[in-house]
Amino acid sequence: MNPEQSKTNILELSKYIVVLSLILNVFAFFFSLMTSNDLISISLNFSFLVLGLIYFKLTSNTERHSSFMISQVFVIIPAIMTMFNNYLFMNQFYENAIAYSIIFLLTPLTFQLYYKFLISIQYLVERPKLDSSTLQSNNVELPGCSMMIATRNEPFDVCKLTFDSANNLSYPNHKKEIIIVDNSDLAHPDLNKWKNYVEEHQNLNNGTTYKFIHRNSTVGFKPKNLDIGMEHVSQPYVMLLDADSTLLPNTLNDVMPHFIKDPKLGFASFLIKGTNFTSGYFAKIGCISQNLLRYTMNLIGKTGFVIFQGHNSIWSKQTLEKIGPWLEEHKGEPMIVEDVAASMRCYFKGFYGKSIWIDSGEWVPTSLKECESMWMRWTYGNLQITHKYFSKIINSNHITFKEKLDIFNQMFSFTTVLTPIFSILGVLLYKDSYFWLYYVLLLNIPSIINVIGNIFKQPSDKSFIKNLINGYVAFFVMNSFITWVSAKAVFNYVTGKSQGWKPTGKKANDSESIMENIKRYKGLTFASVLAMGIATFMVYYHLENSFQPEVGITLVLLNALYYINLFLNMIIFGNEKQSEEEVIEELSIASC
């Protein structure tokens, strides 16, 4: 037996030993609850976490672009904090088997929350910049790039903005190709205008290739459009854009050298920023919230797993051919987050993604209804990914240890839906309210740090109070709504209800009243009013019966804060609508 084969056999044996140890560890923990031995239970809890991390390490590839030190920091600190957390609570609930079981089952979640905490700290201190070491050399011939825009029932002015942004990139004309794949309804008023605009450019004969492809079907949603577009791609690289994407003129010159440097680079993801912040207060707050989300995704990708975010990215055509079609099914229905699925398959095939710190633009939702549609789709699709790829990700030897932790942090981001559950338990179970409050605070620590970061990363001439208020509304009020609709998506997935796919609206609509939104979100309204009513009763109870009422009242109000924020969405955003823009060109990244 050669040394390489021997090494492989030892590795496989180690995996089986760790898996067996994990199974025995779980049984031993629950058996230890009957022995009333606090030390044994705590030790088994600790070993459960360590064994899980060891298995991740054994099944992972060597480090790619993350330093060994960074990987260890993102493992050791959350692990230590998790065990310290569990030790404190197990001591508090001495010999309480039910409490011990809950703490044990929450161990992976606790680790994830401390992992998110580290990512938030990274956001505060990191200031990434465009890597100048890979910028174009005079002696290097840069390859051509096709730009694909998938559209459906979009306003012509918005599509034109994106088309012009791509068409005006500073790059040789003969190396550019723009492909539009549209499946708008035939009755859509802007379809012919959009088609004619592209065809007018075809007649210019300026060296750039232009193609407009229309299909009269919604089968397969956006992924089917992308697959059709791929059949017409003639360049070795493909930039994917949404109908509201905008680019800086030098984007291709700055990004393409990264592919020349490393043929294993599957895709490059730009930094995406919301550009429609003048479209109303909801859009302004949405830009603050979503810009932070996009920034964090790029930041994670700097040292770990890079998520393709659906648009504003460039792919190697070779990689796309290796990973298969965009349209992928799970349980008989299309995967509605084809972007994340493609990222996974890219890594499975031995390629990888890279975060590129060059600004690009997108439009964020401008109303509660549009925000709900987007987050329902994202959360539902995330669950599809988790369900389909969980085992394959754990056992993939093409993915590094740090990348696996990043993937599971992303896949289980829907755990934020536990916030309303922990909050109401903290209000009702007043004797243990500090326990539930602790987890509510853990779930919200990233939001607290984001508010701080938003204040200090704004221009110095901006009002501190305004930045504080806008940060709170973005990361607490709006986030409470996002958590609520994500919980609905989880319910839909668990009960087998199909999600469907609907593009985010980009056209100004008539304003809706607060009462109309309260009727639309009657479940949300009922839950928040009921929780606030229970909290009011508990405040009265503590005033009448507690030895230290101020402590009990504080715990109740902090636990109830989620539901207060939830109801504030109706008050703050109930009348919001997208405003009509006079100069739509001002909503591009070049104007921001």
C-alpha positions in Angstrom: 0.0 0.0 0.0 1.4 3.4 -1.0 1.8 6.2 1.6 -1.0 8.2 0.0 -3.5 5.3 0.2 -2.5 4.6 3.7 -3.1 8.3 4.7 -6.5 8.2 3.1 -7.5 5.0 4.9 -6.4 6.5 8.3 -8.4 9.6 7.5 -11.5 7.6 6.7 -11.1 5.5 9.9 -10.7 8.7 11.9 -14.0 10.0 10.5 -15.9 6.8 11.5 -14.4 6.9 15.0 -15.4 10.6 15.5 -19.0 9.9 14.2 -19.3 6.9 16.5 -17.9 9.0 19.4 -20.5 11.7 18.6 -23.4 9.2 18.8 -22.1 7.7 22.0 -21.6 11.2 23.4 -25.2 12.1 22.9 -26.4 8.9 24.6 -24.0 9.4 27.4 -25.1 13.0 28.0 -28.8 12.1 28.3 -27.8 9.1 30.5 -25.8 11.4 32.7 -28.9 13.4 33.5 -30.2 10.5 35.5 -27.0 10.4 37.6 -27.3 14.0 38.8 -23.6 14.5 38.2 -23.2 18.1 37.1 -19.5 17.8 36.1 -20.1 14.8 33.8 -22.9 16.6 32.0 -20.8 19.7 31.4 -17.9 17.6 30.3 -20.0 15.7 27.8 -21.5 18.9 26.5 -18.0 20.2 25.9 -16.8 17.0 24.2 -19.9 17.1 21.9 -18.9 20.5 20.5 -15.2 19.5 20.2 -16.0 16.3 18.4 -18.3 18.1 15.9 -15.6 20.6 15.1 -13.0 17.8 14.7 -15.2 16.0 12.2 -15.5 19.3 10.2 -11.8 19.5 10.2 -11.2 15.9 9.1 -13.5 16.3 6.1 -12.1 19.6 5.0 -9.6 20.7 2.4 -6.4 22.5 3.4 -6.7 26.2 3.9 -7.2 28.2 0.6 -7.0 31.9 1.2 -7.6 32.0 4.9 -4.7 32.1 7.3 -4.4 29.3 9.9 -4.6 31.9 12.6 -7.8 33.4 11.4 -9.4 29.9 11.2 -8.4 29.1 14.7 -9.7 32.4 16.1 -13.1 31.8 14.4 -13.2 28.3 16.0 -11.6 28.7 19.4 -13.3 31.9 20.6 -16.9 30.8 19.8 -16.1 27.3 21.3 -14.8 28.8 24.6 -17.7 31.3 24.8 -20.2 28.5 24.1 -18.9 26.3 26.8 -18.6 29.1 29.3 -22.2 30.0 28.4 -23.4 26.5 29.0 -21.4 26.1 32.2 -23.0 29.1 33.7 -26.5 28.1 32.9 -26.0 24.5 33.9 -24.8 25.7 37.3 -27.8 28.0 37.5 -30.3 25.2 36.7 -28.5 22.7 39.1 -29.7 19.1 38.5 -32.6 20.3 36.3 -32.7 17.6 33.5 -35.1 19.6 31.3 -33.0 22.7 31.5 -29.8 20.7 30.8 -31.4 19.1 27.8 -32.4 22.5 26.3 -28.9 23.9 26.9 -27.4 20.8 25.2 -29.7 21.0 22.2 -29.0 24.8 21.9 -25.2 24.2 21.8 -24.9 24.4 17.9 -27.1 27.6 17.9 -25.0 29.1 20.7 -21.8 28.4 18.8 -23.3 30.0 15.7 -24.4 33.1 17.6 -20.9 33.7 19.0 -19.5 33.1 15.5 -21.9 35.8 14.2 -20.6 38.0 17.0 -17.0 37.6 15.7 -18.1 38.5 12.2 -19.8 41.6 13.5 -16.5 42.6 15.3 -14.7 42.0 12.0 -17.2 44.5 10.3 -16.2 47.2 12.9 -12.5 46.9 12.5 -11.9 45.8 8.9 -11.5 48.3 6.0 -10.9 46.1 2.9 -9.8 47.7 -0.4 -9.5 46.7 -4.0 -6.5 44.4 -4.4 -4.1 46.4 -6.6 -1.6 43.5 -6.9 -3.7 41.8 -9.6 -4.6 44.9 -11.6 -4.0 44.7 -15.3 -0.4 44.5 -16.6 0.5 46.1 -19.9 1.8 42.7 -21.1 -1.4 40.7 -20.3 -4.2 40.3 -22.8 -7.5 40.4 -20.9 -10.3 38.0 -22.1 -13.7 38.9 -23.4 -16.8 38.9 -21.2 -20.5 38.4 -21.9 -23.0 40.3 -19.8 -26.3 38.6 -19.2 -29.4 40.4 -17.9 -32.4 38.3 -17.0 -35.7 40.4 -16.9 -39.4 39.9 -16.4 -42.1 42.6 -16.5 -39.6 45.3 -15.6 -40.0 49.1 -16.3 -38.1 50.1 -19.4 -36.3 53.0 -17.7 -34.8 50.6 -15.1 -33.7 48.1 -17.7 -32.2 50.8 -19.9 -30.2 52.1 -16.8 -28.7 48.6 -16.4 -28.1 48.1 -20.1 -26.4 51.5 -20.5 -24.2 50.8 -17.5 -23.0 47.5 -19.0 -22.6 48.9 -22.5 -20.5 51.9 -21.3 -17.9 49.8 -19.5 -14.4 50.9 -20.4 -13.4 47.7 -22.2 -12.7 46.9 -25.9 -16.0 46.7 -27.8 -15.1 43.4 -29.5 -14.6 41.8 -26.1 -18.1 42.7 -24.9 -21.3 40.9 -25.4 -24.7 41.9 -23.9 -27.4 39.2 -23.8 -30.9 39.9 -22.6 -33.1 37.0 -21.7 -36.7 38.2 -21.0 -39.8 36.3 -20.2 -42.2 39.3 -19.7 -45.9 38.8 -20.4 -46.7 39.6 -24.0 -49.1 42.2 -22.8 -46.5 44.0 -20.7 -46.5 47.7 -21.9 -42.7 48.0 -21.9 -41.7 44.7 -23.6 -41.5 46.1 -27.1 -39.8 49.3 -26.0 -37.2 47.2 -24.2 -36.7 44.8 -27.2 -36.5 47.6 -29.7 -33.9 49.5 -27.6 -31.6 46.4 -27.7 -32.2 45.8 -31.4 -31.3 49.4 -32.2 -27.8 48.7 -30.7 -27.5 45.6 -32.8 -27.6 47.9 -35.9 -24.8 50.1 -34.7 -22.1 47.5 -35.7 -19.7 49.0 -33.1 -18.0 45.7 -32.4 -20.1 44.7 -29.4 -22.6 41.9 -29.8 -26.1 42.4 -28.6 -28.8 39.7 -28.3 -32.4 39.9 -27.1 -34.1 36.6 -26.4 -37.7 36.3 -25.3 -39.6 33.3 -24.0 -43.3 33.3 -23.3 -43.3 31.2 -20.2 -42.6 31.4 -16.4 -41.6 27.7 -16.1 -38.3 27.5 -14.3 -38.4 31.2 -13.2 -35.1 33.1 -13.5 -32.8 30.0 -13.5 -34.4 28.9 -16.8 -33.7 32.3 -18.3 -30.1 32.0 -17.3 -29.8 28.5 -18.9 -31.3 29.8 -22.2 -28.8 32.7 -22.1 -25.9 30.4 -21.6 -26.6 28.8 -24.9 -25.8 32.1 -26.6 -22.7 33.1 -24.7 -19.7 33.4 -26.9 -17.1 34.8 -24.5 -15.0 32.8 -21.9 -16.5 34.8 -19.0 -20.0 35.8 -18.0 -21.1 38.7 -15.9 -24.6 38.3 -14.4 -26.7 41.3 -13.8 -30.3 42.0 -12.6 -32.6 44.5 -14.1 -31.5 47.1 -11.5 -27.8 46.5 -11.5 -25.3 49.3 -12.3 -21.5 49.3 -12.6 -18.5 51.5 -12.4 -16.9 52.1 -15.8 -13.6 50.4 -14.9 -15.2 47.2 -13.5 -14.0 44.7 -16.1 -10.4 46.1 -16.1 -10.3 45.8 -12.3 -11.9 42.3 -12.1 -10.7 40.3 -15.1 -7.0 40.1 -14.0 -8.1 38.0 -11.0 -9.2 35.3 -13.4 -5.9 35.4 -15.3 -4.0 35.0 -12.1 -5.8 31.8 -11.0 -7.6 29.5 -13.4 -9.3 27.8 -10.4 -11.2 31.0 -9.6 -14.8 30.1 -10.5 -16.5 33.5 -9.8 -15.8 36.9 -8.6 -18.4 38.7 -6.5 -18.5 42.6 -6.4 -19.5 44.7 -3.4 -23.2 45.5 -3.9 -24.7 48.7 -2.6 -28.3 49.9 -2.6 -28.6 53.0 -4.9 -32.3 53.9 -4.6 -32.1 55.4 -1.1 -33.9 58.5 -2.3 -37.0 56.5 -3.3 -38.6 56.9 0.2 -37.9 56.3 3.8 -38.4 52.5 3.6 -35.8 52.4 0.7 -33.4 54.6 2.7 -33.6 52.3 5.7 -33.5 49.2 3.4 -30.3 50.5 1.9 -28.7 50.8 5.4 -29.8 47.3 6.3 -29.1 45.5 3.0 -25.8 47.3 2.4 -24.6 45.9 5.7 -25.8 42.4 4.7 -23.9 42.6 1.3 -20.8 44.1 3.0 -20.8 41.3 5.6 -21.1 38.7 2.8 -18.1 40.1 1.0 -16.2 40.4 4.3 -16.8 36.7 5.1 -15.6 35.8 1.6 -12.3 37.6 2.2 -11.1 34.8 4.5 -13.8 32.1 3.9 -16.7 31.0 1.8 -17.9 33.4 -0.9 -21.6 33.4 -1.7 -22.6 34.3 -5.2 -25.4 36.8 -4.5 -27.4 36.3 -7.7 -26.0 39.3 -9.6 -23.1 41.8 -10.0 -20.6 38.9 -10.4 -18.5 37.4 -13.1 -18.3 33.7 -13.7 -15.8 31.6 -15.6 -17.8 29.9 -18.4 -15.6 26.8 -17.9 -16.8 26.6 -14.3 -20.5 27.0 -15.3 -20.1 24.2 -17.8 -18.6 21.9 -15.1 -21.3 22.6 -12.4 -24.3 22.1 -14.7 -27.5 24.1 -15.4 -28.8 26.9 -13.3 -32.2 25.3 -13.1 -32.1 22.7 -10.3 -34.9 21.0 -8.5 -35.5 19.8 -5.0 -38.5 17.7 -4.1 -40.1 18.4 -7.5 -39.9 22.2 -7.5 -37.2 24.6 -8.7 -34.5 25.8 -6.3 -35.4 29.4 -6.0 -32.0 30.7 -4.8 -30.1 29.4 -7.8 -27.3 31.7 -6.8 -26.4 30.0 -3.5 -26.9 26.6 -5.1 -24.4 27.5 -7.9 -21.9 28.6 -5.2 -22.1 25.2 -3.5 -21.7 23.3 -6.8 -18.7 25.5 -7.7 -16.9 24.6 -4.5 -17.9 20.9 -4.9 -16.1 20.8 -8.3 -12.9 22.2 -6.9 -13.3 25.8 -7.9 -13.8 28.8 -5.5 -15.2 32.3 -5.4 -13.5 35.6 -4.5 -14.8 38.8 -3.0 -13.8 41.8 -5.1 -14.0 45.2 -3.4 -15.3 47.2 -6.3 -18.6 49.0 -5.8 -21.7 48.0 -7.8 -25.3 49.0 -7.5 -28.7 47.4 -6.9 -32.2 48.6 -5.9 -33.6 47.5 -2.5 -37.3 46.9 -1.8 -39.3 50.1 -1.3 -42.3 48.7 0.8 -43.2 46.1 3.3 -44.9 44.0 0.6 -41.7 44.0 -1.6 -39.5 43.3 1.4 -41.7 40.4 2.4 -41.6 38.9 -1.1 -37.8 39.0 -1.2 -37.1 37.6 2.2 -39.8 34.9 1.9 -37.9 33.8 -1.3 -34.5 34.0 0.3 -35.4 32.1 3.4 -37.4 29.4 1.6 -34.5 28.9 -0.9 -32.0 28.8 2.0 -34.0 25.9 3.5 -34.0 24.1 0.2 -30.2 24.4 0.0 -29.8 23.2 3.6 -32.0 20.2 3.0 -30.4 19.2 -0.2 -26.7 19.8 0.4 -26.2 19.4 4.2 -24.5 16.0 4.1 -22.5 16.8 0.9 -21.1 20.0 2.4 -20.0 18.3 5.7 -18.2 15.5 3.8 -16.8 17.6 0.9 -12.9 17.6 0.9 -12.9 20.5 -1.6 -14.1 23.0 1.0 -11.9 24.3 3.8 -12.7 24.2 7.5 -13.3 28.0 7.7 -15.5 27.8 4.6 -17.7 25.1 6.1 -18.3 27.1 9.2 -19.2 30.1 7.0 -21.6 28.0 4.9 -23.4 26.6 8.0 -23.6 30.1 9.4 -25.3 31.2 6.2 -27.5 28.0 5.9 -28.7 28.3 9.5 -29.2 32.1 9.4 -33.0 31.3 9.6 -32.4 30.5 13.3 -33.2 34.1 13.9 -36.8 33.0 13.7 -36.3 31.8 17.2 -36.3 35.4 18.4 -40.1 35.8 18.7 -40.2 32.4 20.5 -37.5 33.2 23.0 -39.0 36.7 23.5 -42.5 35.5 24.4 -41.0 32.8 26.7 -39.1 35.5 28.4 -42.2 37.4 29.0 -44.3 34.5 30.2 -41.8 32.5 32.2 -40.8 35.4 34.5 -38.8 33.2 36.9 -36.4 32.1 34.0 -36.8 35.3 31.9 -33.1 36.1 32.2 -32.3 32.8 30.5 -34.5 33.6 27.4 -33.4 37.2 27.5 -29.7 36.1 27.2 -30.5 34.2 24.0 -32.5 37.1 22.7 -29.6 39.4 23.3 -27.2 36.9 21.7 -29.4 36.9 18.6 -29.4 40.7 18.6 -25.7 41.4 19.4 -24.9 41.7 15.6 -27.7 44.3 15.3 -26.3 46.3 18.3 -22.8 46.3 16.7 -24.3 47.2 13.3 -25.9 50.3 14.8 -22.6 51.3 16.3 -20.8 50.6 13.0 -23.4 52.6 11.0 -22.8 55.6 13.2 -19.1 55.6 12.9 -18.9 54.7 9.2 -21.1 57.6 8.2 -19.6 61.0 7.1 -18.7 63.2 10.0 -21.0 66.0 8.9 -24.1 63.7 9.4 -26.2 64.1 12.6 -25.3 61.6 15.3 -29.0 61.4 16.5 -30.3 60.8 12.9 -27.7 58.1 12.3 -28.6 56.5 15.7 -32.3 56.5 14.9 -31.9 55.3 11.3 -29.5 52.5 12.6 -32.1 51.4 15.2 -34.9 51.4 12.7 -32.8 49.5 10.1 -31.3 46.8 12.5 -34.1 46.4 15.0 -37.4 47.6 13.6 -37.0 46.4 10.0 -35.1 43.3 11.2 -38.0 42.3 13.4 -40.2 42.4 10.2 -37.6 40.3 8.3 -37.5 37.8 11.1 -41.3 37.5 11.1 -41.6 36.9 7.3 -38.6 34.5 7.5 -40.6 32.5 10.1 -43.5 32.4 7.7 -41.2 31.0 5.0 -39.9 28.3 7.4 -43.5 27.4 8.1 -44.3 27.2 4.4 -41.3 25.0 3.8 -42.0 22.6 6.7 -45.7 22.3 5.6 -44.8 21.8 2.0 -46.4 25.0 0.6 -44.7 26.1 -2.6 -43.1 29.5 -2.5 -42.9 30.5 -6.2 -40.8 33.3 -7.6 -41.6 37.0 -8.0 -39.2 39.7 -8.9 -38.9 42.7 -6.6 -41.0 45.6 -7.8 -39.2 48.6 -9.3 -42.1 50.9 -10.2 -43.8 53.6 -8.1 -47.2 52.4 -6.8 -50.0 54.1 -5.0 -49.5 54.6 -1.3 -51.3 52.2 1.1 -52.7 53.3 4.4 -51.5 52.0 7.8 -54.9 50.3 8.2 -54.5 48.5 4.8 -51.1 47.2 5.9 -52.5 46.1 9.3 -55.2 44.1 7.5 -52.5 42.6 5.2 -50.3 41.7 8.2 -53.1 40.8 10.6 -51.1 37.8 12.0 -48.2 40.0 12.7 -50.4 42.7 14.2 -52.3 40.2 16.4 -49.1 38.6 17.7 -47.4 41.9 18.5 -50.5 43.3 20.2 -51.1 40.1 22.2 -47.4 40.0 23.3 -47.5 43.7 24.3 -50.7 43.0 26.2 -49.1 40.1 28.1 -46.1 42.2 28.8 -48.3 44.9 30.2 -50.0 42.4 32.5 -46.6 41.0 33.7 -45.4 44.6 34.4 -48.5 45.1 36.6 -47.9 41.7 38.2 -44.3 42.6 39.2 -45.4 46.0 40.6 -47.9 44.2 42.9 -46.0 41.0 43.8 -42.2 41.3 43.3 -39.7 42.2 46.0 -37.7 44.0 43.4 -40.2 45.1 40.8 -37.8 47.2 38.8 -35.7 44.0 38.0 -38.7 42.0 36.8 -40.2 44.9 34.8 -36.8 45.5 33.1 -36.6 41.8 32.1 -40.2 41.8 30.8 -39.8 44.9 28.7 -36.4 43.8 27.2 -37.9 40.5 26.3 -41.0 42.2 24.8 -38.9 44.7 22.8 -39.0 42.4 19.7 -42.8 42.6 19.5 -42.7 46.4 20.2 -40.4 46.8 17.2 -42.6 44.5 15.1 -45.6 46.7 15.7 -43.5 49.8 14.9 -43.2 48.6 11.3 -46.9 49.3 10.8 -46.5 52.8 12.3 -43.3 53.8 10.6 -43.7 52.1 7.2 -47.5 51.7 6.9 -47.9 54.6 4.5 -44.7 54.0 2.5 -44.5 53.8 -1.3 -41.8 54.1 -3.9 -41.6 57.7 -5.1 -41.4 58.6 -8.8 -37.9 59.5 -9.8 -37.5 62.4 -12.2 -33.9 61.5 -13.2 -33.5 57.7 -12.9 -29.8 57.9 -13.8 -29.2 59.3 -10.3 -30.1 55.9 -9.0 -27.0 54.3 -10.3 -23.7 53.4 -8.5 -21.9 56.0 -10.5 -24.1 58.8 -9.0 -23.7 57.6 -5.4 
